[in-house]
Amino acid sequence: MATPEEKLSFLNNIPETATTQSTDAQQKLHELLLSDTKGGKLYKYRTVNKKNLKCLEDGTLYCALPSSFNDPFDCKIGYTFHGLYDAKFGTELDRFSTAFGKYISVLDGNLSLSDCLDSEKPLIEKLLKNKRLSYFFGEICCKAKTQEEVSELTRNNSFVIPDILTVFMEDESFAQYLSIMQSMLPKLLESIQPDGILKQSSDNLSFDDFAAANGITDDADEVDKVYLLTNKIAPEKAKETDSVMKTLRNGEMKVSDKMLNLFRIGCLATDFKNRLMWSHYANSHKGFCIEYDFSGTDSFTMEHLPMPIFYSTERPLIPWKAAIENTPENVAETSKQIMVGLLTKDKAWEYENEWRILILGTSEPLIQMPPISCIYLGANINIQNKGRILKIAREKDIPVKQMTVDRGAYKLHAKPIS
């Protein structure tokens, strides 16, 4: 089988592949398919109904819009405040982080102020003028041997946090980008207890820990917790916060609607003996499973080759950079992330080992498939439905096998029907 790393590597190059339609890209996809399947065979589990029998007879596959899927996360890209914040302010914050690092180097004597950038010098000079900070970082903090010791010293010297932030907030550029944080700063500083420790639940502080320690215990995601925490810390900013949340929700709906209608999708599996697939998609083993042969040149030259699904515990997130700055590079990154989002699923679905055919959402939903090499009948199929499928198979000269339940193990077997 192909490894998850191989599949992800391919998905990360899809935008270029989709644009160029290169023979080399198709060849790589076909090779990946062959390595992940038994000789290039992919399977479609079906319930027995008029529409599915017609598809069997015509050799077609119905590609559905993602809005009909049973997974509410499927083909929907997520978002977080952290991602938006990093995209909008990341470069600016990196500048201050770099400047602060140089300030420490100047204190240590490893760097001269004259060697710093002109844009950094005013900030570093202000930090150097603060005698308490210079004493702390030059005399006390330098004795710490690990990052944990640095964190412990910082927490136990409460003046450090407001002194650093005060210097930064005096910078016009910093204040311009972080005006909302500036209004919240006094309330945040009130959270510093007399012993100098910021309210938190552990040394390894996460956002959830910080929210819980400050009274936000709702069962909610990061976006809602930021909203609740902001309203608690800066209630005077409630109107602005509500406006931001409204904008985010509207944006989320637009992106979700776009992704759910961008493509129609045909879902295929790599195993005809998957017991859960038989239960979920073939009417509790009362349906059938079609085997398509993608190994030959006919399938290789299909207009739509199937692509692999990558399973992950990490949800694909909206690449905010293109929305903030519409450069060709950011648009290309967004295209890649959207495509990866369409082809990434929760690791809970990994047992399906799915491959997908993607066609434009405005296309005819029925597509012609490669040759059918076998039909498998569910272990619980009734006599009437079995006869209907056998009739089509004989007319098309397609082999048929009956699935049977192993008497001593959790296994299925395929018995040829003569």
N, C-alpha and C positions, 0 to 999 in steps of 0.2 A: 504493500500500500504506500501511497505517497505520504510524506510526512506533513504535519501542520506547517512547518517552516517553509516547505516547498510550495504549498498552496498559498501562504501569505505572500511569499516572494512574487508569485505570479500575479496575485491580486493587486499588489502595489504598483505593478506596471501596466495595469489594464487601460488607463486613460490613453497612454501612448499607443497601446495595441489597438484600441477601438478606433483611434483616429487614422492610423496608418493602414489597418487591415493587412499587415504584412504577412507574407507566406511563412516567414520565420516564426512570428508570434503564433500563428495557427499550428505550426508544427510543434512548438513547445507545449501548447495546450493539449494537442492530441497525444503527445508523449506522456504528459502528466495524467491524462485520462486513462491511458493504457496501463500505467503503473499503479493506478488506484483501483482498478477493476479486474475482474476475471476475463482477460482477453477483450476488453473494451465493451463489456455488457453492462447496460444500465436498465433499471427496472421501474415500472410504474404500477403501484398498487391501486386497485379499482374496486368500487362497489358495482354490483350488477344493476344497471339501469339503461334506459333507451339511449341516452346521450353517450355513455361510455361504450356501449356495444357498437354504436355507429362509428366512434373513433377507432375501435378495434378493427372494424370492417374496412374503414378507409385508410388505416395506417396513419392517423393523425393524432396530435396531442393538443389538448385545450390549455392555453396559457391564461391564467387568471390574474386579475389585479390583486395586489397584496392586501387590499382592504378586506378580502374574503378569507384571509389566512387565520388559523386558530391561535397564533402567537401574537399578542398585542405589541411585542417589541419588534416583530419582523419587518424589515425594510424601513424602520424608523430610526433616524439618527438622534442621539441624545445631546444634551447640553448641560453645562454647569456654569455657575457664576465665575468659578475659578478660571475656566477656559476663556470666558469673555474678558475677564479682568486681565489675564495674562496677555491676551491678544492686543488689548487696547493700551495697557500700561507696561507691559513686559519690558519693552526696550527702554522706557524711561526709568523703570525701577532697576534694570540692569546697570544703567549709568550710575545710579547712586550706590548700588552695591559695589561696583568697581571703584568708585571714588572712596568708599569707606574702607575697602581693602587696601588702597594706597595710603590712606590715613594711618592705618595700623603699621604699614611698612615704613612710613616716615617716622613714626614713634620708635620703631625698633632700630632705626638707623640704617635700614636696608635700602632706603630710597630717599632722594632729595626732593624737596617741594618743587624745585626748579625743573625737575624732570617730569612733573605731572602736566597734563593738558591744561591749557588756559581755562577751559570750561569747568575743570575740576578744582582748580586752585582756590576759588572763593569758598567752596564748601569745606575743603580740607582745612583751610585757614581758620574757619569758624570752629571746627571740631578741635583744632589744636589750641585755640584760645580758651576752651573750656577746661579748666585745670582739673576738675573732678574726673572728667572723662579721661584725660591724659594720664592722671594718676592711676585710674582703674585699669586701663588697657596697657599702660606702660609698666606698672609696678605689680599689680595684683594678677590680672588675667594672663599675663605672660607665663605665670607659674603653672597654669593648667596644662595637663598632659593630653587630655582627650576632649572631644567636643562636649561630652556629657559634663565634664568638669567646668567647661566654659559656660554652659547653660546654667549649671548650679550656681556659679559665681554671679552670673547676671541676675538670676532670680533673687538672690540674697542681697543684692545691692540695688534697691528699688530706684535710686536716682538715675541709673543708667538709661532706662527706657525713655522717660520723659526728656532727659537731656539730649539724647540722640534725636528723638522725634522733633524736639523743638528746633534744633539746628536745621533739620531737613525741611520742616514746615516753613522756615523763614526763606527758603529758596523759592523764587517766584515760579519757576518752571514746575517744581514739585507741587506747590500749592495749586497751580492751575489745573493739573491733572487729577489731583486728589482732594478737591474742594469738599466733597461729601465726607471723606474720611476726616478732614480737618474739623468739621462740625461735630463729628463723633468722638474726636480725640479726648476732650475733657471727660466724657462719660466713661470711656475706656480706661482712662487713668484712675478713675474712681474705683475700678475693680482691683487696683493694687492694694493689698492688705498692708497693715502697719509693719508686718515683718518683711515686707518687700516682695512677697510672692504673689504673682498674678493668679486669680482664681482659676484653678484647673483641677483635673481629676487624676492626672498622672504626670510623670516626667516626660513621657513620650506623648505630648499633647496632639490630638487630632482635632479637626474642626468639630466633629460630633462631641468630643470630650469638652471642648471649650463651651459649646452651646449648652450642653447638659449642666455643666458647672455653673452656668449663668442662668439657669432656670428654664431652658428650652428643652423639654423632654418629649415633645410631640413625635409620633411615629411619622416622620416626613423626610423628604429627600433634601439634598443640599440647597436647592433653590428656595424651597419653602422655609428652611431653617434660617437662611440668610435674611429672608423677609421678616421672619418673626424676631430674630435677634436684632435686626436694624431698628424695628419698631420699638423694641424694649430699650435699646441703648440711645436712640435718637428719635423719640416720639415726635419731635418738632419737624422731622423730615418725612412724616407719614405720607403727605401728598406726593412728594417726589418719589418715595418708595413705591407707592401704588402705581404711579405713572410708569416706572421702570418695569414693574411686574406685568402691567397691561401690555407694554411693548413686547416683552419677552413672550407672553402667551400668544399674542397675535403673530409674532415671528415663528413661533413653534408650530402653529396651525398652518401657516403658509408653507413652511418647509415640509411638514408631514404630508400635507395634501399633494405637494409637488412630487415627493418621493413615492407616494402610494399610487400615483397615476403616471409616473414617468415610464415605467415598464410593465409589461405583462410577463408573467413568469410561469414556466413549466418545471415542475419539481420531479426529480428522479433520484433513485437510490442505487446503491452498489451491491445489494444482497437480496436475494429472493427468499431467504430463510429467516428474515428478521421477524421474530414473533410479535414484537410491539408494533411494527409497521402493519402486519396482518391484522392486528386488533384495532389499530387506530384508523387505518385508511382503506381497509378491505372488509368493512362491516363485520368485524369480529370473526375473521376467517371464513366468512360466507361469500366473499367476493373472489377476485382473480388478480393475477399479477402478470404484466406483459414484459417480456425481455426484448430490449432493442439492442441491435448489434452495431456499435460505433467503430468497429475495428477496421472496416474496409474503406476504400477510397471514396465511395458514395457518401458515407457519413462524414469523412474528413472534409469534403468539399461542400458540406451543408452550409446554408447561409448563416445558420445559428448553431454554433457548437456549444455544448453545455460547459459551464464553468463551475469550479469547486466552491463549496461553502467552507469558510473558515470558522471554527468554533472557539469562543473566547469567554473568559470571565469578565473581560473589560469591554464595555460598550463603546462603539464608535461614537465620537462626539463631533458636533458642528465645528468646522474650522472657521472661526469668527474672522480671521484676518481678511478674507475676501470681502466680507460685508463692511469691514472698517476701511480697508484700502484695496480698491479694485485694480490691482496690478495683474499682469499676465501670469506672473509666478504664483500669486495667491489664488487666482482663478483655477490654474492647473492643479494646485494642491486641493482646492475645494472639490473639483471634479473627481480626483482620486479618492478623497474621503467619502464622497457620496456613493461611488461605485463600491468601495470597500464596505460601506454601511449596508448596501443592498445584498452583499454576499457574506456578511458576518452574522452569526447567530449565537445565542446563549449556549454555553458549553453543555447545558442540560439536555440539548437536542443532539448531542454528538453521536448518539447511537444510530441516528439516521444516515450519517455520512452522505449527505445530500450533494447532488450536482444540479445546477439550474440552467435552463435555457431562457435568455432574456430577449424579448422583442419590444419594440416601442409600444407604449400604451395605446397609441392610436391605430396600431396594426390589426389586421384580421387575427382573431384569437386562436384559430386553428392552424397549426403548422404541420407540414409533412415530415414524418419521422423516417429514420433509416429502417432497414429490414427488421421484421419481427422474427426472432430466431426460436422463440418458445413462448407458450402460455402456461401459467401455473394456476391450477384451480385450488381454491381455499379448502382447508380440511373440513369445514362445515358447510360447504356449498350444497344447495338442494338439487334434486334431480332435474327440475325444470330449467334452472339457470345453467346447470352443467350441459344440458342438451343444447341450449341456445348458443353457448360458446363453442361447443364441439362442432356444430354446424358451420359456423364462420371459419373455424380453424381448418376444416376439411376442404372448404371451398378455396381457401388461401394456401393450402398445403403447408400449414404451420404445425409443428410438433406440439403436443399437449402433455403435461404431467400433472398428476394428482398429488397434492400435499397430504401427508399423513402424519399423525402424532406418534412420536416414539413412545413405546410402552414402558420404558424404564428410565428415561432421562428427559430433561427439558430440551428437546430437539424436534425439528421437523425434517421429514424426508420427502423427496420428490419421486413418485413412482410413474414411469412412462405409461401412457394410455395407448393401446394399440388401435 
